[in-house]
């Protein structure tokens, strides 16, 4: 993906750094949202997993 983002990187900036910043700009907020949702529904998730694994 760095090859694709190299075209959009400002002159003089490393395409690797630009790619990391670009991807982190949406991946970090998404990670935070997912962690919050998991924490809110942790008990239900664990009950669902254990009910599936307890089948005879």
Secondary structure as UniProt FT lines:
FT   HELIX           2..6
FT   TURN            7..8
FT   TURN            11..12
FT   HELIX           15..40
FT   HELIX           42..53
//
